Amino acid sequence: MDQTFLKAAQDELLKHQWDTFVEDPPSFAEGGKGRVVAGCPHCKKVLRTGNQYLSHLAEDVLPKILATIDWTA
């Protein structure tokens, strides 16, 4: 496997975290109607469980990474 591709794939995967983000900003604490939710801040996708996070990586992120491979090389 090309080390350049491996590094790019790792960088893309690491952009996706199971953390929190503000949905519909600004947050309530900032005077708005938004709320803090658990999920992937990079994608703004709500994820409530570890299993949902792993599914997000496998079903949303990995296919995009694999689509960048030149399979003819």
All heavy atoms as TSV, in Angstrom:
chain	resi	resn	atom	element	x	y	z
A	1	MET	N	N	0.855	-1.177	0.000
A	1	MET	CA	C	0.000	0.000	0.000
A	1	MET	C	C	0.897	1.235	0.000
A	1	MET	O	O	1.874	1.311	0.719
A	1	MET	CB	C	-0.911	0.004	1.227
A	1	MET	CG	C	-1.774	1.243	1.322
A	1	MET	SD	S	-2.888	1.279	2.734
A	1	MET	CE	C	-4.062	0.048	2.242
A	2	ASP	N	N	0.530	2.182	-0.791
A	2	ASP	CA	C	1.266	3.436	-0.890
A	2	ASP	C	C	1.190	4.187	0.445
A	2	ASP	O	O	0.109	4.411	0.984
A	2	ASP	CB	C	0.647	4.267	-2.021
A	2	ASP	CG	C	1.321	5.602	-2.213
A	2	ASP	OD1	O	2.405	5.820	-1.657
A	2	ASP	OD2	O	0.761	6.440	-2.934
A	3	GLN	N	N	2.334	4.564	0.982
A	3	GLN	CA	C	2.386	5.257	2.274
A	3	GLN	C	C	1.688	6.618	2.221
A	3	GLN	O	O	1.122	7.068	3.223
A	3	GLN	CB	C	3.845	5.430	2.723
A	3	GLN	CG	C	4.520	4.122	3.073
A	3	GLN	CD	C	3.826	3.396	4.218
A	3	GLN	OE1	O	3.460	3.986	5.218
A	3	GLN	NE2	N	3.630	2.104	4.054
A	4	THR	N	N	1.706	7.266	1.055
A	4	THR	CA	C	1.024	8.553	0.910
A	4	THR	C	C	-0.481	8.368	1.071
A	4	THR	O	O	-1.141	9.147	1.764
A	4	THR	CB	C	1.323	9.169	-0.478
A	4	THR	OG1	O	2.732	9.287	-0.624
A	4	THR	CG2	C	0.671	10.518	-0.627
A	5	PHE	N	N	-1.023	7.316	0.436
A	5	PHE	CA	C	-2.451	7.043	0.573
A	5	PHE	C	C	-2.791	6.678	2.006
A	5	PHE	O	O	-3.790	7.138	2.552
A	5	PHE	CB	C	-2.900	5.913	-0.362
A	5	PHE	CG	C	-4.316	5.500	-0.080
A	5	PHE	CD1	C	-5.374	6.296	-0.474
A	5	PHE	CD2	C	-4.587	4.348	0.640
A	5	PHE	CE1	C	-6.682	5.945	-0.161
A	5	PHE	CE2	C	-5.882	3.983	0.948
A	5	PHE	CZ	C	-6.930	4.793	0.537
A	6	LEU	N	N	-1.968	5.851	2.628
A	6	LEU	CA	C	-2.216	5.437	4.007
A	6	LEU	C	C	-2.271	6.654	4.926
A	6	LEU	O	O	-3.188	6.780	5.743
A	6	LEU	CB	C	-1.139	4.468	4.484
A	6	LEU	CG	C	-1.245	4.001	5.937
A	6	LEU	CD1	C	-2.568	3.296	6.184
A	6	LEU	CD2	C	-0.069	3.106	6.278
A	7	LYS	N	N	-1.345	7.570	4.782
A	7	LYS	CA	C	-1.323	8.777	5.614
A	7	LYS	C	C	-2.563	9.630	5.359
A	7	LYS	O	O	-3.193	10.138	6.303
A	7	LYS	CB	C	-0.047	9.586	5.327
A	7	LYS	CG	C	0.039	10.905	6.055
A	7	LYS	CD	C	0.243	10.715	7.536
A	7	LYS	CE	C	0.518	12.054	8.203
A	7	LYS	NZ	N	-0.327	12.299	9.344
A	8	ALA	N	N	-2.961	9.778	4.099
A	8	ALA	CA	C	-4.155	10.555	3.761
A	8	ALA	C	C	-5.411	9.905	4.347
A	8	ALA	O	O	-6.292	10.596	4.865
A	8	ALA	CB	C	-4.281	10.703	2.250
A	9	ALA	N	N	-5.491	8.576	4.280
A	9	ALA	CA	C	-6.642	7.861	4.826
A	9	ALA	C	C	-6.694	8.009	6.347
A	9	ALA	O	O	-7.757	8.242	6.924
A	9	ALA	CB	C	-6.576	6.376	4.443
A	10	GLN	N	N	-5.543	7.908	7.001
A	10	GLN	CA	C	-5.500	8.091	8.456
A	10	GLN	C	C	-5.905	9.505	8.846
A	10	GLN	O	O	-6.659	9.703	9.803
A	10	GLN	CB	C	-4.094	7.783	8.974
A	10	GLN	CG	C	-3.736	6.320	8.915
A	10	GLN	CD	C	-2.267	6.062	9.190
A	10	GLN	OE1	O	-1.412	6.929	8.996
A	10	GLN	NE2	N	-1.971	4.846	9.639
A	11	ASP	N	N	-5.419	10.492	8.096
A	11	ASP	CA	C	-5.773	11.891	8.372
A	11	ASP	C	C	-7.277	12.107	8.256
A	11	ASP	O	O	-7.877	12.792	9.085
A	11	ASP	CB	C	-5.031	12.840	7.430
A	11	ASP	CG	C	-3.545	12.929	7.728
A	11	ASP	OD1	O	-3.119	12.482	8.818
A	11	ASP	OD2	O	-2.809	13.436	6.855
A	12	GLU	N	N	-7.890	11.518	7.224
A	12	GLU	CA	C	-9.345	11.661	7.048
A	12	GLU	C	C	-10.105	10.989	8.184
A	12	GLU	O	O	-11.049	11.552	8.733
A	12	GLU	CB	C	-9.783	11.095	5.701
A	12	GLU	CG	C	-11.268	11.209	5.441
A	12	GLU	CD	C	-11.800	12.639	5.433
A	12	GLU	OE1	O	-11.062	13.568	5.051
A	12	GLU	OE2	O	-12.972	12.840	5.832
A	13	LEU	N	N	-9.700	9.794	8.554
A	13	LEU	CA	C	-10.357	9.091	9.656
A	13	LEU	C	C	-10.273	9.887	10.962
A	13	LEU	O	O	-11.233	9.955	11.722
A	13	LEU	CB	C	-9.737	7.717	9.871
A	13	LEU	CG	C	-10.286	6.584	9.035
A	13	LEU	CD1	C	-9.462	5.323	9.249
A	13	LEU	CD2	C	-11.743	6.324	9.346
A	14	LEU	N	N	-9.134	10.500	11.205
A	14	LEU	CA	C	-8.933	11.234	12.455
A	14	LEU	C	C	-9.704	12.542	12.520
A	14	LEU	O	O	-9.829	13.135	13.595
A	14	LEU	CB	C	-7.442	11.470	12.689
A	14	LEU	CG	C	-6.654	10.198	13.009
A	14	LEU	CD1	C	-5.155	10.487	13.061
A	14	LEU	CD2	C	-7.116	9.572	14.308
A	15	LYS	N	N	-10.245	12.998	11.412
A	15	LYS	CA	C	-11.107	14.190	11.416
A	15	LYS	C	C	-12.438	13.893	12.095
A	15	LYS	O	O	-13.108	14.793	12.570
A	15	LYS	CB	C	-11.395	14.658	9.985
A	15	LYS	CG	C	-10.214	15.261	9.282
A	15	LYS	CD	C	-10.620	15.651	7.878
A	15	LYS	CE	C	-9.452	16.129	7.063
A	15	LYS	NZ	N	-9.857	16.439	5.674
A	16	HIS	N	N	-12.817	12.631	12.107
A	16	HIS	CA	C	-14.115	12.213	12.623
A	16	HIS	C	C	-13.954	11.726	14.057
A	16	HIS	O	O	-13.190	10.799	14.316
A	16	HIS	CB	C	-14.711	11.124	11.730
A	16	HIS	CG	C	-14.844	11.576	10.320
A	16	HIS	ND1	N	-15.986	12.167	9.837
A	16	HIS	CD2	C	-13.953	11.560	9.295
A	16	HIS	CE1	C	-15.789	12.487	8.574
A	16	HIS	NE2	N	-14.571	12.133	8.224
A	17	GLN	N	N	-14.650	12.379	14.964
A	17	GLN	CA	C	-14.547	12.058	16.383
A	17	GLN	C	C	-15.930	11.855	16.957
A	17	GLN	O	O	-16.911	12.385	16.443
A	17	GLN	CB	C	-13.899	13.208	17.140
A	17	GLN	CG	C	-12.532	13.590	16.651
A	17	GLN	CD	C	-12.046	14.844	17.350
A	17	GLN	OE1	O	-12.438	15.137	18.467
A	17	GLN	NE2	N	-11.183	15.574	16.691
A	18	TRP	N	N	-15.995	11.111	18.042
A	18	TRP	CA	C	-17.240	11.008	18.795
A	18	TRP	C	C	-17.105	11.996	19.933
A	18	TRP	O	O	-16.410	11.772	20.912
A	18	TRP	CB	C	-17.451	9.589	19.291
A	18	TRP	CG	C	-18.798	9.375	19.917
A	18	TRP	CD1	C	-19.923	10.124	19.734
A	18	TRP	CD2	C	-19.163	8.336	20.803
A	18	TRP	NE1	N	-20.962	9.608	20.456
A	18	TRP	CE2	C	-20.521	8.503	21.125
A	18	TRP	CE3	C	-18.486	7.271	21.358
A	18	TRP	CZ2	C	-21.203	7.654	21.976
A	18	TRP	CZ3	C	-19.169	6.430	22.200
A	18	TRP	CH2	C	-20.511	6.620	22.498
A	19	ASP	N	N	-17.746	13.138	19.771
A	19	ASP	CA	C	-17.591	14.257	20.688
A	19	ASP	C	C	-18.942	14.954	20.794
A	19	ASP	O	O	-19.970	14.316	20.600
A	19	ASP	CB	C	-16.513	15.200	20.144
A	19	ASP	CG	C	-15.890	16.081	21.215
A	19	ASP	OD1	O	-16.439	16.172	22.334
A	19	ASP	OD2	O	-14.849	16.688	20.937
A	20	THR	N	N	-18.942	16.223	21.064
A	20	THR	CA	C	-20.182	16.993	21.095
A	20	THR	C	C	-20.058	18.199	20.183
A	20	THR	O	O	-18.946	18.651	19.881
A	20	THR	CB	C	-20.506	17.487	22.527
A	20	THR	OG1	O	-19.428	18.285	22.999
A	20	THR	CG2	C	-20.755	16.320	23.463
A	21	PHE	N	N	-21.191	18.698	19.730
A	21	PHE	CA	C	-21.232	19.914	18.937
A	21	PHE	C	C	-22.571	20.590	19.168
A	21	PHE	O	O	-23.497	19.986	19.711
A	21	PHE	CB	C	-20.998	19.627	17.449
A	21	PHE	CG	C	-22.020	18.736	16.808
A	21	PHE	CD1	C	-23.111	19.270	16.147
A	21	PHE	CD2	C	-21.900	17.354	16.866
A	21	PHE	CE1	C	-24.064	18.450	15.551
A	21	PHE	CE2	C	-22.841	16.523	16.274
A	21	PHE	CZ	C	-23.928	17.076	15.615
A	22	VAL	N	N	-22.668	21.838	18.775
A	22	VAL	CA	C	-23.906	22.589	18.950
A	22	VAL	C	C	-24.749	22.416	17.689
A	22	VAL	O	O	-24.301	22.704	16.583
A	22	VAL	CB	C	-23.634	24.078	19.219
A	22	VAL	CG1	C	-24.937	24.853	19.309
A	22	VAL	CG2	C	-22.835	24.246	20.493
A	23	GLU	N	N	-25.964	21.924	17.876
A	23	GLU	CA	C	-26.910	21.739	16.780
A	23	GLU	C	C	-27.774	22.992	16.686
A	23	GLU	O	O	-28.281	23.474	17.694
A	23	GLU	CB	C	-27.769	20.510	17.066
A	23	GLU	CG	C	-28.680	20.117	15.932
A	23	GLU	CD	C	-29.439	18.852	16.272
A	23	GLU	OE1	O	-30.190	18.845	17.266
A	23	GLU	OE2	O	-29.279	17.868	15.542
A	24	ASP	N	N	-27.947	23.522	15.501
A	24	ASP	CA	C	-28.722	24.741	15.272
A	24	ASP	C	C	-28.195	25.892	16.135
A	24	ASP	O	O	-28.893	26.385	17.018
A	24	ASP	CB	C	-30.215	24.515	15.565
A	24	ASP	CG	C	-30.809	23.432	14.693
A	24	ASP	OD1	O	-30.447	23.372	13.506
A	24	ASP	OD2	O	-31.615	22.652	15.195
A	25	PRO	N	N	-26.931	26.332	15.903
A	25	PRO	CA	C	-26.323	27.380	16.725
A	25	PRO	C	C	-27.118	28.671	16.689
A	25	PRO	O	O	-27.868	28.886	15.767
A	25	PRO	CB	C	-24.950	27.589	16.120
A	25	PRO	CG	C	-24.778	26.545	15.089
A	25	PRO	CD	C	-26.085	25.880	14.846
A	26	PRO	N	N	-26.917	29.581	17.610
A	26	PRO	CA	C	-26.057	29.425	18.786
A	26	PRO	C	C	-26.725	28.583	19.855
A	26	PRO	O	O	-27.932	28.389	19.837
A	26	PRO	CB	C	-25.860	30.861	19.277
A	26	PRO	CG	C	-27.090	31.578	18.828
A	26	PRO	CD	C	-27.504	30.918	17.530
A	27	SER	N	N	-25.907	28.110	20.774
A	27	SER	CA	C	-26.427	27.248	21.837
A	27	SER	C	C	-27.296	28.039	22.799
A	27	SER	O	O	-27.255	29.264	22.831
A	27	SER	CB	C	-25.284	26.593	22.606
A	27	SER	OG	O	-24.632	27.555	23.410
A	28	PHE	N	N	-28.039	27.323	23.603
A	28	PHE	CA	C	-28.892	27.943	24.616
A	28	PHE	C	C	-28.052	28.801	25.554
A	28	PHE	O	O	-28.451	29.887	25.955
A	28	PHE	CB	C	-29.651	26.869	25.399
A	28	PHE	CG	C	-30.607	27.423	26.412
A	28	PHE	CD1	C	-31.822	27.946	26.024
A	28	PHE	CD2	C	-30.273	27.449	27.751
A	28	PHE	CE1	C	-32.703	28.478	26.955
A	28	PHE	CE2	C	-31.147	27.962	28.693
A	28	PHE	CZ	C	-32.373	28.484	28.290
A	29	ALA	N	N	-26.849	28.302	25.884
A	29	ALA	CA	C	-25.950	29.042	26.779
A	29	ALA	C	C	-25.521	30.366	26.163
A	29	ALA	O	O	-25.187	31.307	26.875
A	29	ALA	CB	C	-24.741	28.199	27.115
A	30	GLU	N	N	-25.547	30.447	24.838
A	30	GLU	CA	C	-25.155	31.667	24.137
A	30	GLU	C	C	-26.371	32.522	23.783
A	30	GLU	O	O	-26.265	33.472	23.012
A	30	GLU	CB	C	-24.383	31.315	22.866
A	30	GLU	CG	C	-23.098	30.572	23.138
A	30	GLU	CD	C	-22.469	29.983	21.898
A	30	GLU	OE1	O	-23.197	29.529	20.989
A	30	GLU	OE2	O	-21.236	29.974	21.843
A	31	GLY	N	N	-27.522	32.179	24.332
A	31	GLY	CA	C	-28.726	32.968	24.099
A	31	GLY	C	C	-29.572	32.499	22.931
A	31	GLY	O	O	-30.570	33.125	22.591
A	32	GLY	N	N	-29.205	31.396	22.297
A	32	GLY	CA	C	-29.951	30.888	21.157
A	32	GLY	C	C	-30.805	29.693	21.523
A	32	GLY	O	O	-31.019	29.400	22.687
A	33	LYS	N	N	-31.270	29.022	20.500
A	33	LYS	CA	C	-32.120	27.854	20.710
A	33	LYS	C	C	-31.390	26.545	20.416
A	33	LYS	O	O	-31.969	25.480	20.487
A	33	LYS	CB	C	-33.363	27.945	19.827
A	33	LYS	CG	C	-34.256	29.098	20.198
A	33	LYS	CD	C	-35.489	29.125	19.338
A	33	LYS	CE	C	-36.369	30.294	19.736
A	33	LYS	NZ	N	-37.593	30.352	18.956
A	34	GLY	N	N	-30.121	26.634	20.052
A	34	GLY	CA	C	-29.352	25.431	19.759
A	34	GLY	C	C	-29.116	24.604	20.995
A	34	GLY	O	O	-29.262	25.069	22.119
A	35	ARG	N	N	-28.741	23.349	20.770
A	35	ARG	CA	C	-28.471	22.465	21.900
A	35	ARG	C	C	-27.204	21.679	21.626
A	35	ARG	O	O	-26.817	21.471	20.476
A	35	ARG	CB	C	-29.639	21.511	22.136
A	35	ARG	CG	C	-29.958	20.643	20.955
A	35	ARG	CD	C	-31.299	19.938	21.116
A	35	ARG	NE	N	-31.548	19.151	19.933
A	35	ARG	CZ	C	-31.529	17.822	19.893
A	35	ARG	NH1	N	-31.319	17.137	20.994
A	35	ARG	NH2	N	-31.744	17.175	18.773
A	36	VAL	N	N	-26.550	21.270	22.668
A	36	VAL	CA	C	-25.340	20.474	22.549
A	36	VAL	C	C	-25.751	19.015	22.412
A	36	VAL	O	O	-26.545	18.514	23.204
A	36	VAL	CB	C	-24.427	20.675	23.779
A	36	VAL	CG1	C	-23.211	19.770	23.699
A	36	VAL	CG2	C	-24.009	22.128	23.904
A	37	VAL	N	N	-25.229	18.361	21.376
A	37	VAL	CA	C	-25.559	16.962	21.121
A	37	VAL	C	C	-24.273	16.148	20.951
A	37	VAL	O	O	-23.234	16.685	20.591
A	37	VAL	CB	C	-26.457	16.796	19.863
A	37	VAL	CG1	C	-27.793	17.447	20.060
A	37	VAL	CG2	C	-25.774	17.363	18.635
A	38	ALA	N	N	-24.369	14.859	21.209
A	38	ALA	CA	C	-23.242	13.951	20.987
A	38	ALA	C	C	-23.231	13.525	19.526
A	38	ALA	O	O	-24.283	13.308	18.931
A	38	ALA	CB	C	-23.367	12.726	21.881
A	39	GLY	N	N	-22.040	13.433	18.964
A	39	GLY	CA	C	-21.933	12.989	17.587
A	39	GLY	C	C	-20.598	13.341	16.980
A	39	GLY	O	O	-19.620	13.578	17.677
A	40	CYS	N	N	-20.567	13.403	15.654
A	40	CYS	CA	C	-19.359	13.719	14.905
A	40	CYS	C	C	-19.374	15.207	14.556
A	40	CYS	O	O	-20.146	15.633	13.687
A	40	CYS	CB	C	-19.292	12.880	13.631
A	40	CYS	SG	S	-17.836	13.231	12.616
A	41	PRO	N	N	-18.539	16.014	15.211
A	41	PRO	CA	C	-18.524	17.447	14.935
A	41	PRO	C	C	-18.131	17.772	13.491
A	41	PRO	O	O	-18.597	18.757	12.928
A	41	PRO	CB	C	-17.482	18.009	15.907
A	41	PRO	CG	C	-17.297	16.969	16.943
A	41	PRO	CD	C	-17.630	15.660	16.296
A	42	HIS	N	N	-17.283	16.939	12.893
A	42	HIS	CA	C	-16.844	17.189	11.512
A	42	HIS	C	C	-18.019	17.099	10.535
A	42	HIS	O	O	-18.140	17.911	9.628
A	42	HIS	CB	C	-15.747	16.197	11.127
A	42	HIS	CG	C	-15.179	16.435	9.766
A	42	HIS	ND1	N	-14.336	17.485	9.493
A	42	HIS	CD2	C	-15.332	15.757	8.602
A	42	HIS	CE1	C	-14.002	17.448	8.215
A	42	HIS	NE2	N	-14.589	16.403	7.656
A	43	CYS	N	N	-18.878	16.111	10.733
A	43	CYS	CA	C	-20.022	15.878	9.841
A	43	CYS	C	C	-21.322	16.489	10.361
A	43	CYS	O	O	-22.312	16.516	9.643
A	43	CYS	CB	C	-20.246	14.377	9.661
A	43	CYS	SG	S	-18.880	13.519	8.905
A	44	LYS	N	N	-21.314	16.903	11.617
A	44	LYS	CA	C	-22.535	17.372	12.282
A	44	LYS	C	C	-23.602	16.279	12.276
A	44	LYS	O	O	-24.777	16.531	12.057
A	44	LYS	CB	C	-23.081	18.652	11.641
A	44	LYS	CG	C	-22.110	19.799	11.622
A	44	LYS	CD	C	-21.897	20.343	12.997
A	44	LYS	CE	C	-21.093	21.634	12.935
A	44	LYS	NZ	N	-20.149	21.778	13.986
A	45	LYS	N	N	-23.166	15.046	12.503
A	45	LYS	CA	C	-24.078	13.912	12.546
A	45	LYS	C	C	-24.272	13.482	13.998
A	45	LYS	O	O	-23.293	13.250	14.712
A	45	LYS	CB	C	-23.520	12.747	11.725
A	45	LYS	CG	C	-24.461	11.571	11.650
A	45	LYS	CD	C	-24.007	10.545	10.639
A	45	LYS	CE	C	-25.055	9.453	10.536
A	45	LYS	NZ	N	-24.819	8.585	9.399
A	46	VAL	N	N	-25.527	13.393	14.427
A	46	VAL	CA	C	-25.836	12.996	15.790
A	46	VAL	C	C	-25.609	11.490	15.935
A	46	VAL	O	O	-26.116	10.696	15.142
A	46	VAL	CB	C	-27.295	13.357	16.156
A	46	VAL	CG1	C	-27.641	12.863	17.552
A	46	VAL	CG2	C	-27.512	14.858	16.050
A	47	LEU	N	N	-24.815	11.116	16.949
A	47	LEU	CA	C	-24.499	9.721	17.235
A	47	LEU	C	C	-24.637	9.531	18.736
A	47	LEU	O	O	-23.984	10.225	19.510
A	47	LEU	CB	C	-23.062	9.392	16.802
A	47	LEU	CG	C	-22.718	9.683	15.344
A	47	LEU	CD1	C	-21.227	9.643	15.138
A	47	LEU	CD2	C	-23.426	8.713	14.433
A	48	ARG	N	N	-25.470	8.607	19.134
A	48	ARG	CA	C	-25.732	8.445	20.565
A	48	ARG	C	C	-24.979	7.293	21.214
A	48	ARG	O	O	-24.891	7.218	22.420
A	48	ARG	CB	C	-27.238	8.294	20.787
A	48	ARG	CG	C	-27.974	9.586	20.498
A	48	ARG	CD	C	-29.451	9.475	20.809
A	48	ARG	NE	N	-30.104	10.765	20.743
A	48	ARG	CZ	C	-30.499	11.365	19.631
A	48	ARG	NH1	N	-30.302	10.789	18.475
A	48	ARG	NH2	N	-31.087	12.542	19.676
A	49	THR	N	N	-24.451	6.382	20.422
A	49	THR	CA	C	-23.761	5.227	20.994
A	49	THR	C	C	-22.440	4.976	20.272
A	49	THR	O	O	-22.228	5.448	19.147
A	49	THR	CB	C	-24.622	3.947	20.870
A	49	THR	OG1	O	-24.747	3.614	19.472
A	49	THR	CG2	C	-25.994	4.117	21.497
A	50	GLY	N	N	-21.583	4.228	20.924
A	50	GLY	CA	C	-20.323	3.853	20.295
A	50	GLY	C	C	-20.543	3.053	19.024
A	50	GLY	O	O	-19.813	3.203	18.046
A	51	ASN	N	N	-21.565	2.213	19.031
A	51	ASN	CA	C	-21.875	1.417	17.849
A	51	ASN	C	C	-22.293	2.311	16.673
A	51	ASN	O	O	-21.928	2.054	15.525
A	51	ASN	CB	C	-22.968	0.406	18.180
A	51	ASN	CG	C	-22.941	-0.776	17.247
A	51	ASN	OD1	O	-21.885	-1.116	16.713
A	51	ASN	ND2	N	-24.078	-1.411	17.057
A	52	GLN	N	N	-23.051	3.353	16.948
A	52	GLN	CA	C	-23.439	4.293	15.891
A	52	GLN	C	C	-22.212	5.012	15.338
A	52	GLN	O	O	-22.124	5.274	14.141
A	52	GLN	CB	C	-24.454	5.308	16.409
A	52	GLN	CG	C	-25.826	4.738	16.610
A	52	GLN	CD	C	-26.797	5.767	17.178
A	52	GLN	OE1	O	-26.407	6.760	17.787
A	52	GLN	NE2	N	-28.083	5.514	16.981
A	53	TYR	N	N	-21.250	5.329	16.210
A	53	TYR	CA	C	-20.023	5.971	15.766
A	53	TYR	C	C	-19.231	5.045	14.843
A	53	TYR	O	O	-18.776	5.453	13.776
A	53	TYR	CB	C	-19.169	6.385	16.967
A	53	TYR	CG	C	-17.803	6.893	16.598
A	53	TYR	CD1	C	-17.654	8.070	15.882
A	53	TYR	CD2	C	-16.658	6.196	16.955
A	53	TYR	CE1	C	-16.401	8.539	15.532
A	53	TYR	CE2	C	-15.404	6.655	16.616
A	53	TYR	CZ	C	-15.279	7.831	15.903
A	53	TYR	OH	O	-14.031	8.285	15.552
A	54	LEU	N	N	-19.090	3.777	15.233
A	54	LEU	CA	C	-18.379	2.824	14.382
A	54	LEU	C	C	-19.094	2.630	13.048
A	54	LEU	O	O	-18.452	2.538	11.993
A	54	LEU	CB	C	-18.224	1.491	15.107
A	54	LEU	CG	C	-17.283	1.512	16.310
A	54	LEU	CD1	C	-17.309	0.176	17.021
A	54	LEU	CD2	C	-15.876	1.883	15.894
A	55	SER	N	N	-20.417	2.603	13.076
A	55	SER	CA	C	-21.184	2.495	11.835
A	55	SER	C	C	-20.964	3.719	10.951
A	55	SER	O	O	-20.853	3.604	9.732
A	55	SER	CB	C	-22.675	2.333	12.127
A	55	SER	OG	O	-22.914	1.099	12.742
A	56	HIS	N	N	-20.886	4.885	11.551
A	56	HIS	CA	C	-20.613	6.124	10.805
A	56	HIS	C	C	-19.270	6.018	10.083
A	56	HIS	O	O	-19.170	6.334	8.898
A	56	HIS	CB	C	-20.626	7.312	11.771
A	56	HIS	CG	C	-20.076	8.583	11.213
A	56	HIS	ND1	N	-20.600	9.200	10.100
A	56	HIS	CD2	C	-19.047	9.367	11.627
A	56	HIS	CE1	C	-19.918	10.310	9.852
A	56	HIS	NE2	N	-18.960	10.422	10.762
A	57	LEU	N	N	-18.244	5.535	10.802
A	57	LEU	CA	C	-16.936	5.380	10.172
A	57	LEU	C	C	-16.987	4.373	9.024
A	57	LEU	O	O	-16.453	4.621	7.945
A	57	LEU	CB	C	-15.891	4.943	11.201
A	57	LEU	CG	C	-15.537	5.952	12.280
A	57	LEU	CD1	C	-14.524	5.346	13.249
A	57	LEU	CD2	C	-15.010	7.246	11.692
A	58	ALA	N	N	-17.655	3.240	9.260
A	58	ALA	CA	C	-17.699	2.166	8.264
A	58	ALA	C	C	-18.585	2.503	7.065
A	58	ALA	O	O	-18.258	2.153	5.929
A	58	ALA	CB	C	-18.186	0.876	8.916
A	59	GLU	N	N	-19.704	3.183	7.304
A	59	GLU	CA	C	-20.684	3.396	6.239
A	59	GLU	C	C	-20.593	4.766	5.562
A	59	GLU	O	O	-20.986	4.900	4.407
A	59	GLU	CB	C	-22.092	3.196	6.792
A	59	GLU	CG	C	-22.325	1.775	7.271
A	59	GLU	CD	C	-23.626	1.605	8.043
A	59	GLU	OE1	O	-24.401	2.570	8.140
A	59	GLU	OE2	O	-23.850	0.499	8.559
A	60	ASP	N	N	-20.090	5.773	6.278
A	60	ASP	CA	C	-20.029	7.123	5.713
A	60	ASP	C	C	-18.610	7.537	5.328
A	60	ASP	O	O	-18.388	8.085	4.252
A	60	ASP	CB	C	-20.583	8.153	6.713
A	60	ASP	CG	C	-22.015	7.864	7.130
A	60	ASP	OD1	O	-22.780	7.338	6.296
A	60	ASP	OD2	O	-22.369	8.151	8.284
A	61	VAL	N	N	-17.657	7.269	6.217
A	61	VAL	CA	C	-16.296	7.755	6.016
A	61	VAL	C	C	-15.472	6.822	5.136
A	61	VAL	O	O	-14.854	7.259	4.158
A	61	VAL	CB	C	-15.595	7.973	7.381
A	61	VAL	CG1	C	-14.176	8.469	7.178
A	61	VAL	CG2	C	-16.392	8.947	8.234
A	62	LEU	N	N	-15.451	5.546	5.470
A	62	LEU	CA	C	-14.624	4.591	4.729
A	62	LEU	C	C	-14.939	4.532	3.237
A	62	LEU	O	O	-14.014	4.537	2.421
A	62	LEU	CB	C	-14.727	3.201	5.370
A	62	LEU	CG	C	-13.794	2.137	4.814
A	62	LEU	CD1	C	-12.342	2.563	4.923
A	62	LEU	CD2	C	-14.011	0.818	5.546
A	63	PRO	N	N	-16.200	4.504	2.810
A	63	PRO	CA	C	-16.464	4.490	1.371
A	63	PRO	C	C	-15.897	5.708	0.637
A	63	PRO	O	O	-15.415	5.590	-0.487
A	63	PRO	CB	C	-17.996	4.469	1.284
A	63	PRO	CG	C	-18.419	3.816	2.556
A	63	PRO	CD	C	-17.439	4.308	3.588
A	64	LYS	N	N	-15.918	6.868	1.277
A	64	LYS	CA	C	-15.346	8.070	0.651
A	64	LYS	C	C	-13.834	7.945	0.512
A	64	LYS	O	O	-13.263	8.353	-0.496
A	64	LYS	CB	C	-15.699	9.317	1.461
A	64	LYS	CG	C	-17.160	9.665	1.380
A	64	LYS	CD	C	-17.482	10.873	2.238
A	64	LYS	CE	C	-18.985	11.139	2.237
A	64	LYS	NZ	N	-19.354	12.243	3.133
A	65	ILE	N	N	-13.201	7.356	1.523
A	65	ILE	CA	C	-11.752	7.151	1.443
A	65	ILE	C	C	-11.422	6.161	0.338
A	65	ILE	O	O	-10.535	6.389	-0.483
A	65	ILE	CB	C	-11.200	6.664	2.797
A	65	ILE	CG1	C	-11.312	7.780	3.843
A	65	ILE	CG2	C	-9.763	6.186	2.662
A	65	ILE	CD1	C	-10.985	7.329	5.254
A	66	LEU	N	N	-12.143	5.046	0.294
A	66	LEU	CA	C	-11.871	4.023	-0.720
A	66	LEU	C	C	-12.151	4.508	-2.135
A	66	LEU	O	O	-11.527	4.053	-3.094
A	66	LEU	CB	C	-12.678	2.764	-0.410
A	66	LEU	CG	C	-12.269	2.032	0.864
A	66	LEU	CD1	C	-13.207	0.850	1.115
A	66	LEU	CD2	C	-10.825	1.589	0.811
A	67	ALA	N	N	-13.066	5.459	-2.274
A	67	ALA	CA	C	-13.383	6.015	-3.600
A	67	ALA	C	C	-12.220	6.814	-4.173
A	67	ALA	O	O	-12.164	7.031	-5.386
A	67	ALA	CB	C	-14.637	6.876	-3.517
A	68	THR	N	N	-11.279	7.211	-3.328
A	68	THR	CA	C	-10.141	7.993	-3.821
A	68	THR	C	C	-9.011	7.119	-4.344
A	68	THR	O	O	-8.058	7.627	-4.924
A	68	THR	CB	C	-9.578	8.898	-2.703
A	68	THR	OG1	O	-9.015	8.089	-1.674
A	68	THR	CG2	C	-10.644	9.805	-2.131
A	69	ILE	N	N	-9.115	5.795	-4.167
A	69	ILE	CA	C	-8.044	4.888	-4.605
A	69	ILE	C	C	-8.113	4.669	-6.113
A	69	ILE	O	O	-9.188	4.422	-6.669
A	69	ILE	CB	C	-8.149	3.524	-3.896
A	69	ILE	CG1	C	-7.978	3.686	-2.394
A	69	ILE	CG2	C	-7.121	2.545	-4.441
A	69	ILE	CD1	C	-8.196	2.403	-1.619
A	70	ASP	N	N	-6.963	4.724	-6.749
A	70	ASP	CA	C	-6.865	4.363	-8.168
A	70	ASP	C	C	-6.644	2.855	-8.226
A	70	ASP	O	O	-5.534	2.370	-8.045
A	70	ASP	CB	C	-5.706	5.117	-8.819
A	70	ASP	CG	C	-5.548	4.757	-10.287
A	70	ASP	OD1	O	-6.416	4.017	-10.832
A	70	ASP	OD2	O	-4.579	5.212	-10.900
A	71	TRP	N	N	-7.716	2.113	-8.439
A	71	TRP	CA	C	-7.667	0.655	-8.395
A	71	TRP	C	C	-6.956	0.037	-9.611
A	71	TRP	O	O	-6.676	-1.148	-9.630
A	71	TRP	CB	C	-9.062	0.071	-8.260
A	71	TRP	CG	C	-9.694	0.428	-6.955
A	71	TRP	CD1	C	-10.592	1.435	-6.723
A	71	TRP	CD2	C	-9.455	-0.167	-5.680
A	71	TRP	NE1	N	-10.938	1.485	-5.389
A	71	TRP	CE2	C	-10.252	0.515	-4.727
A	71	TRP	CE3	C	-8.653	-1.218	-5.244
A	71	TRP	CZ2	C	-10.257	0.184	-3.369
A	71	TRP	CZ3	C	-8.660	-1.558	-3.891
A	71	TRP	CH2	C	-9.460	-0.857	-2.977
A	72	THR	N	N	-6.659	0.855	-10.623
A	72	THR	CA	C	-5.991	0.342	-11.814
A	72	THR	C	C	-4.468	0.339	-11.660
A	72	THR	O	O	-3.785	-0.252	-12.478
A	72	THR	CB	C	-6.359	1.167	-13.055
A	72	THR	OG1	O	-5.941	2.522	-12.853
A	72	THR	CG2	C	-7.853	1.112	-13.303
A	73	ALA	N	N	-3.976	1.002	-10.629
A	73	ALA	CA	C	-2.512	1.103	-10.451
A	73	ALA	C	C	-1.932	-0.156	-9.865
A	73	ALA	O	O	-2.516	-0.964	-9.273
A	73	ALA	CB	C	-2.192	2.284	-9.553
